[in-house]
Amino acid sequence: MDMPSLRRETRYGMLAADQVIFNRHYVLGYSYYFRQAKWALEIVDPDNPGLERVNNFRSDYRIPEMFRADLVDYKGSGYERGHLVASANQRETALQNSETFLLSNASPQKGEFNRQIWRKLETAIRDLCAKPKVLETYVICGPIFYFDRLIESIGADDSNEVTIPIPHAYFKSVLTESNRGTLNMWSFVLPNEESSLSLDEFQVSTNLVEKLAGVKLWERLVGRKIDREKSRVRKMW
């Protein structure tokens, strides 16, 4: 989606979506078809002046009711309201943290995935962001559906109601800008399941993420150097 950079998060590109939602501290693209975000884009801000997690999950009433996820959809489903933009990435103020608990920023994740390997990756990215030479850390993530596999869903039992499909996997692409202007890129695809593997086992090229998720990442970055960066699997930090 080629549009002016209205926000810092969109400096290197912003994807298309049924509804683009501009929050105060992150941007996401919502899919009406999947009743969840197709992608969520942020600049990691891990500053935490002793602030506790707000933990106030709630519906996002900017989304039309017929496409909106609600708390009842997750109740008793066996799946957790997994953050796309991590709560711990946005903890400078209570309002900033509260925004991450909008259900537009949630996706049905298995608990053992959400609380283990997904959290492990979130923590590793905050560690990367804290490195002295890293000026800014951009992160975009979202669900992946494999259409040659069975897609299950959560939500209302009434057959007339639209349910929320459960992603088979999630992608996360990380772009850092150093204090000298150097850009580095890492991308991951993680199955929505428990795993004890190391994070580098889930590294893939950014090109592969684009194919699996049906998106074009960091589209404002062009040229041979960027093409090479997208095709490589860079060693983890």
N, C-alpha and C positions, 0 to 999 in steps of 0.2 A: 504494500500500500504506500504509494508515493504521496506524501503530504508534508506540510511544514512541520518542523520539530517544535511542537507546542510545549513539549516537556523534555526535561533532561533525559529521561528514560528512553525516549524515542530517537535519540541522536543518531543511532546507527541503524535505524529501521523500525517499522511497526507493521505487524501483519494485519491482514483482513480478517473480519469476523462479522457475524450477524449484528452484534452490538458491541462497540468499543466503549469501555467504561473507564473514565478517568477518576481515579481516587486521588486523595491528596498526596500519597506517597508511592503509588504504583499504578500501572495501567494493565487492564486485561481485556481480552477479546472473548466474548461470550458466544457459545453456540446454542441456538434455539433447538436444534435437532437433538443434541446430546444433553441439554439441560445442565450444562456445566461449562466452565471456561475451556476454550480451545487452546488458549495460551495466557500466560501471565508474565509481565515484564517489570523488572525492578532494578534499581541501583541499590545494592546491599548497604544497609545502614545499621551495623551491629552495635552502635553505641547503646549502652544500657546503664543508666544512672540508678541502679538498684530497683528498677521498675519491675513489678510482678506482671505475669501474663494476665491479660484482661479476661480472656476465656468467655466472651459473650457472643456465641454463635447466634446468628439471626439471618432471616431472609433479606435479600436485596430487592427492595421494592422499586428500584429503577427498571427492573426486568419485568416484562409483561407476565401476568399471573399464569397464563397457560404454558409458559416456558420456564417458570421460576422453580428452583429447588427450595424446599421448605424443610423445617426440622423434622416433621412427621415422616418424610421420605426416608430418613436415616434411622428412625426409631425402630429397634428390634431387627434391623437388617443384618446385623453381624459385621457391618462395615463402618469404618470411622470416617469422620469429616476431615479428610487429609488436606492440609494447607498446600497450595501451590506457592504463593509467596509466604515464606515461613514467618511465623509470629516472632521468633527470636531475631529475625533480620530487621525488624521494624519496632524498636523498643525505646526510642528516645523520649516519646511522650505516650500517655495513655491513649490519646486519640489515634495516634499513629498505629499503635498496637491493635487497637479496637477494629480498625479498618480491615485487618487481615482475617477477622472472624466473620465477615460477610460470607454467606454461603455461595456467592458467586465465585469466591476464591477457594472453594472446597471441592473435593472430588472423592468418590467412594474408594477408599483404600483399605486393604486388609490391615488389621491392627499390627500384626507382626512385621509388615512392610513399613507402615507409617512410623512406628516407634523404633525401628532398627535401621535398616540400610538407607531409607529415605532421610531419616534424621542424621545419620552418619554423613551423608553427602552434604546436607545443609550445614553441618558443623564444619566440615572440611572447607567449604566455600567461605565461611566467615573467617577461618584461619588464613585462607589465601588473601582475603580482603584486608586483613590486618598487617600484611607484610609491608615494611617501610617503603618499598619501591612501587607499590601498587597505588595508583592515584584513585581509580574508580573501578568497581566491579559490577558489570551488568549481567543479569541472569534472566533467561527466558525458559519457561518450562510449560509442560502441558501433557495431556493424556495421549496415548496411542491405542488404536483399536486395530486388531487383525481381523479382517473381514472374511478370512477363510477359516475362522474358528468361531465356536459358539459364543455369542455375546449375551451375558446374563444382565439382570438389572435389579435395582431396588426401587421402592416407592409404593404407591397405592395398589391395593389388590384389585380394585375395580378395573375391568378391562377397557373401560372408556377413558381411563386416566393415562397420561403419558408418564412413563417411568424413567429412571435415570440409569443409563447403561454403565456397566462397570468396566473401566479400562483394563486392557490386558497388560499394559506397561505405561511408563512415563518417560518423557525425555527431559533433559535439562542441558542447556547450552550456556557456557560461561565465557564471557569476554572481558578481559582486563585491559586497562590502559595504564601504562606505567608513567612515572613522573617525567620520563623522557619522550613520551608519546608513542611508545611501542605497544602494539596490540598483540595479545595472545589469546588463543581460543581452545576450549576443551568442551567436549560433548559426551553425554552419557545416555544410555537407554537401560532402564531398570524394570524388570518384570514385577508386576503387582503381587509379590509373594515374599515370603520369608527367605532371607539369604544370609549366610555367614561368610560369603566371599569378600575379598577386598574390593575397594571401589574401582581400582584400575581394571578389574575384570569386566566392568560394564562400560568402559570407554569405547567410543566408536567415532568415526569421522562425522563431522557436521553434515557432510553431504548425505550420509546414510540417514541421519535424523530427519533431514528434509524430505527424503523419500518415504520414510515410514509414517511421519506425522502429516505429510501433505502441506508443508509450509516452506517458506523461503526465509531463512534466517539471516539477520544482519545484512539486509539487502542494499543498504546504502554504501557498504564497503565493496569496492570493485577493483579489479586488476589482477594480474597474475599472482602477486604475492598473496592476496586474499584467497584466490582459487586454490593455491597450494596449502594454505592454512586450513581451508575447509576440507581438504581431501586427506589431511594427515591426522594421526592420533598422537597428540603431544603428550610427552611424559608428565605424569601428575606432579604437582608441586610438593 
